[in-house]
Amino acid sequence: MSPGSPGSEQLARETIDAALEQAGWVVQDRHEMNLYAGLGVAVREFALASGHGFADYLLFVDGKACGVLEAKKVGFPLIGVEVQVEKYSTGLPGELDAPVRPLPFLYLSTGEVTRFTNLLDPSPRSRPVFSFHRPKTLQEWLSAEPLSKWATGWQPAEKIPPEYGARPSSLRARFRALPAVHIPGLWPNKVEAITNLERSFRDDHPRALIQMATGSGKTLLAITSIYRLIKHAGARRVLFLVDRKNLGEQAEKEFQSYRTPDDQRKFTELYNVQRLTSNSIRDSSRVVITTIQRLYSMLRGEAELDPALEEESSFETDGPAIGAPTAVTYNPGIPIEYFDVIFIDECHRSIYSLWRQVLEYFDPFLVGLTATPAKHTFGFFNQNLVMEYGHERAVAERVNVDFEVYRIRTKITRDGATIIADSSTMVGIRDRQTRVVRWEKPDEDIRYTLQSGDGDCIHSRPGESC
């Protein structure tokens, strides 16, 4: 049915019902209401207090009201109508129990587009989400410690704004109570980058880009930031996303060798770090390292991924080796709130085409790390460049050393060479588009020069590359 046509609101409600059920909600009509039919219950057409009308869906977790969902017909613009659902959040009948009033979790949805507002945030505003959060997640958010109690170890009580009161603290609220970045021995460029990044978090920018020259310590910066986010902001799970298997292995080694700045314990002694070698994430993992290829495979519900597909960069290509792009759909095993923060290492072009849907499936803060951002990179991260640290500055501050280019000519690069066609000779020819190598036994000697070899992309021993 086309957007805006008669009956499209009913179509939206059918789609919303299905999405709620996928996320673990029990959907009921008002006259059949049983608040203990599941951890999360969504009751349709719920009559609110006088003057507040009817909520399309009133959300209950563990038998207590916690949120409202307003349905709109397909194609209805959701920006600017948040005030309507906020009105519903204040209209809960007095006889019903609620851990927080007004009801904090507000959704607007057409079934195709959904927006979410968390009134526990210090500056609540709606944001787009792929689908609905699980009841278990809302339960965890409601059971969070108040900010004054959470930050007692590093923030004096008088510095906690009184408006936070005794209500549960959200991740965005805890960002505002992060301690200052005083880490002895940490290079000033990393202190500056972390300070700027945390300011971006406090200002509620969902995406941030860090540009740092190769060799200036992006991974160490990321690990230091992740440690602070887990310890001081209560991030439940952080994803460190790479585009090649070997980069994931390198990152894992750096996590394993990292010692925390406060007590010098190893990161991996405090928090579980899991580099994915299968399509399964342990519940205890606080940091997950994986390739974008594997994450895409997991969202598609595939049992396993061919390890060969993680060997080469897929940020550098316009399409995946795993086949034609398939639209990402909701996966109950990896819900949208699974990661609080995603660090994207060496983010490049394909983030903005195929891989964009993978990142936008989740409801996290996104942090991009790169030495060479393109225009599309700045666009994806909403022009929010929190750190610009180029090679010249890195050399000037003695973080990096400068380089000189030496051009070396050899006899082969000058004159070329000949592959002798004998019984033991095999020649590998690599297809430039698929990167597949085809091995053949030549019928005659092959004469090549530097230029012709580049064009034909050939090599004579396994393991050599063109």
Residue pairs with C-beta under 8 A, 6 or more apart in sequence:
1 7
1 8
1 11
1 74
2 8
2 75
3 73
3 74
3 75
4 73
4 74
4 75
4 76
8 73
8 74
8 75
9 71
9 72
9 73
9 74
11 73
11 74
11 111
12 71
12 72
12 73
12 74
12 109
12 110
12 111
12 112
13 44
13 56
13 71
13 111
14 111
15 111
15 112
16 57
16 69
16 71
16 109
16 111
17 27
19 109
19 111
19 114
19 131
19 132
19 330
20 27
20 42
20 57
20 69
20 132
21 27
22 131
22 330
22 332
23 131
23 132
23 133
23 134
23 135
23 330
23 332
23 335
24 38
24 39
24 40
24 134
24 135
24 136
24 332
25 38
25 40
25 41
25 42
25 59
25 132
25 135
26 37
26 38
26 40
26 41
26 42
27 41
27 42
27 44
27 57
28 34
28 37
28 41
28 42
28 43
28 44
29 43
29 44
29 45
30 43
30 44
30 45
30 46
30 47
33 41
33 43
34 41
35 41
35 60
35 63
36 63
38 135
39 61
39 62
39 135
39 136
39 139
40 59
40 60
40 61
40 134
40 135
40 136
40 138
41 59
41 60
42 57
42 58
42 59
42 60
42 69
43 57
43 58
43 60
44 56
44 57
45 54
45 55
45 56
46 54
46 55
46 57
46 58
47 54
47 93
48 54
48 55
48 58
48 88
48 91
48 92
48 93
49 91
49 92
49 93
49 94
51 91
52 87
52 88
52 90
52 91
53 87
53 88
53 91
55 68
55 69
55 70
55 88
55 91
56 69
56 70
56 71
57 68
57 69
57 70
57 71
57 107
58 65
58 67
58 68
58 69
58 92
59 65
59 66
59 67
59 68
59 69
59 103
59 105
59 107
59 138
60 66
61 135
61 138
61 139
61 142
62 139
63 97
64 96
64 97
64 98
64 99
65 92
65 96
65 97
65 98
65 103
66 98
66 99
66 100
66 103
66 104
66 105
66 138
66 142
67 89
67 103
67 104
67 105
67 106
67 107
67 138
68 85
68 88
68 89
68 103
68 105
68 106
68 107
69 85
69 106
69 107
69 108
69 109
69 132
70 81
70 84
70 85
70 88
70 106
70 107
70 108
70 109
71 109
71 110
71 111
72 78
72 81
72 108
72 109
72 110
73 110
74 110
74 111
74 112
75 110
76 110
78 108
78 109
78 110
78 113
78 115
78 126
79 115
79 126
81 108
82 106
82 108
82 115
82 117
82 126
85 106
85 107
85 108
85 117
86 102
86 106
86 117
88 103
88 106
89 102
89 103
89 104
89 106
89 119
90 101
90 102
90 103
92 98
92 101
92 102
92 103
99 142
100 119
100 120
100 142
100 167
100 168
102 119
103 119
104 118
104 119
104 120
104 142
105 116
105 117
105 118
105 119
105 133
105 138
105 141
106 116
106 117
106 118
106 119
106 126
107 114
107 115
107 116
107 117
107 132
108 114
108 115
108 126
109 115
109 132
113 128
114 128
114 129
114 130
114 131
114 132
115 126
115 127
115 128
115 129
116 126
116 127
116 128
116 129
116 133
116 363
117 124
117 125
117 126
117 127
118 124
118 141
118 170
118 172
120 141
120 167
120 168
120 169
120 170
120 173
121 170
121 172
121 173
121 204
122 161
122 163
122 164
122 170
122 172
122 173
122 176
123 172
123 204
125 204
127 206
127 363
129 336
129 363
130 328
130 330
130 336
130 360
130 361
130 362
130 363
131 330
131 335
131 336
133 335
133 336
133 337
133 363
134 335
134 337
137 335
137 337
140 236
141 168
141 170
142 168
143 168
144 150
144 168
144 169
144 170
144 234
145 168
145 169
146 164
146 165
146 166
146 167
146 168
146 169
147 160
147 164
147 169
147 173
147 174
147 176
147 177
148 157
148 160
148 164
150 169
150 174
150 177
150 234
151 160
151 174
151 177
151 232
154 177
154 179
154 232
155 177
155 179
159 177
160 177
164 173
169 234
171 233
171 234
171 235
171 340
172 201
172 204
174 232
174 233
174 234
175 198
175 201
175 202
175 233
176 202
177 232
178 198
178 201
178 202
178 228
178 232
178 233
179 232
180 195
181 191
181 194
181 195
181 198
181 228
183 191
183 224
183 261
184 261
185 261
186 224
186 261
187 217
187 399
188 397
189 212
189 216
189 217
189 389
189 393
189 394
189 397
189 399
190 217
190 220
190 221
190 224
192 387
193 210
193 212
193 221
193 386
193 387
193 389
194 221
194 224
194 225
194 228
196 386
196 387
197 208
197 210
197 225
197 367
197 386
197 387
198 225
198 228
199 386
200 208
200 384
200 386
201 208
201 233
201 365
205 382
205 384
206 365
206 366
206 382
207 365
207 366
207 367
207 368
207 380
207 381
207 382
207 384
208 365
208 366
208 367
208 368
208 381
208 384
208 386
209 367
209 368
209 370
209 373
209 377
209 378
209 381
209 384
209 385
209 386
210 218
210 221
210 367
210 368
210 369
210 370
210 385
210 386
210 387
211 370
211 371
211 373
211 385
211 387
211 388
211 389
211 390
212 218
212 221
212 369
212 371
212 387
212 389
212 394
213 371
213 389
213 390
213 391
213 393
213 394
213 399
213 400
214 371
214 391
215 394
215 399
215 400
216 389
216 394
216 399
216 400
217 399
218 345
218 369
218 371
219 250
219 251
219 254
219 345
219 369
220 254
220 258
221 369
222 240
222 343
222 345
222 367
222 369
223 254
223 255
223 258
223 267
224 258
224 261
225 343
225 367
226 235
226 238
226 240
226 287
226 341
226 343
227 258
227 260
227 261
227 267
229 235
229 238
229 340
229 341
230 238
230 271
230 286
230 287
235 286
235 340
235 341
236 286
236 340
237 285
237 286
237 287
237 288
237 338
237 339
237 340
238 286
238 287
238 288
238 339
238 340
238 341
238 342
238 343
239 287
239 288
239 289
239 290
239 295
239 339
239 341
239 342
239 343
239 364
240 248
240 251
240 287
240 288
240 289
240 290
240 343
240 345
241 290
241 291
241 292
241 295
241 342
241 343
241 344
241 345
242 248
242 251
242 289
242 290
242 291
242 292
242 345
242 346
243 291
243 292
243 293
243 313
243 314
243 315
243 316
243 345
243 346
243 348
244 291
244 310
244 311
244 312
244 313
245 291
245 307
245 310
245 311
246 311
247 345
247 346
248 275
248 276
248 289
248 290
248 291
248 310
249 275
251 275
251 289
251 345
252 273
252 275
252 289
255 267
255 268
255 273
255 287
255 289
256 266
256 267
256 268
256 273
257 266
258 266
258 267
259 265
259 266
259 267
260 266
260 267
260 270
267 273
271 286
271 287
272 282
272 284
272 285
272 286
272 287
273 285
273 286
273 287
273 289
274 281
274 282
274 285
274 287
274 288
274 289
275 288
275 289
275 290
276 288
276 289
276 290
276 291
276 294
277 307
278 304
279 294
279 297
279 298
279 302
279 303
279 304
279 305
281 288
281 334
288 339
291 310
291 314
292 314
292 315
292 355
292 358
293 305
293 309
293 310
293 314
293 320
293 321
293 322
294 305
294 310
295 358
296 320
296 322
296 328
296 355
296 358
297 304
297 305
297 322
298 305
298 331
298 333
298 334
299 328
299 329
299 331
299 334
299 358
299 361
300 326
300 328
300 331
301 331
301 333
305 322
306 322
309 320
309 321
309 322
312 321
312 435
313 348
314 320
314 321
314 350
314 354
314 355
315 346
315 347
315 348
315 349
315 350
315 351
315 355
316 348
316 349
316 350
317 350
318 349
318 350
318 353
318 354
319 325
319 350
319 353
319 354
320 354
325 354
325 357
327 357
328 357
328 358
328 361
330 336
336 361
336 362
336 363
337 362
337 363
338 362
339 362
339 364
340 364
340 365
341 364
341 365
341 366
341 367
342 359
342 362
342 364
342 365
342 366
342 367
343 367
343 369
344 351
344 359
344 366
344 367
344 368
344 369
345 369
346 369
346 370
346 371
347 368
347 369
347 370
347 377
347 380
348 370
348 372
348 374
348 377
349 374
349 376
351 359
351 368
351 376
351 377
351 380
352 376
352 379
352 380
356 380
359 366
366 381
368 377
368 380
368 381
370 377
373 385
378 385
391 400
394 400
395 401
395 402
412 450
413 450
415 449
416 447
416 448
416 449
416 450
416 452
416 453
417 447
417 448
418 445
418 446
418 447
418 448
419 425
419 427
419 442
419 445
419 446
419 448
419 458
419 460
420 445
421 441
421 442
421 443
421 444
421 445
421 446
425 441
425 442
425 460
426 439
426 440
426 441
426 460
427 439
427 440
427 441
427 442
427 446
427 458
427 459
427 460
428 437
428 438
428 439
428 458
428 459
428 460
428 461
428 462
428 464
429 437
429 438
429 439
429 440
429 456
429 457
429 458
430 436
430 437
430 438
430 457
430 458
430 459
430 465
430 466
431 437
431 438
432 457
439 462
446 458
448 456
448 458
453 466
454 466
457 466
458 466
459 465
459 466
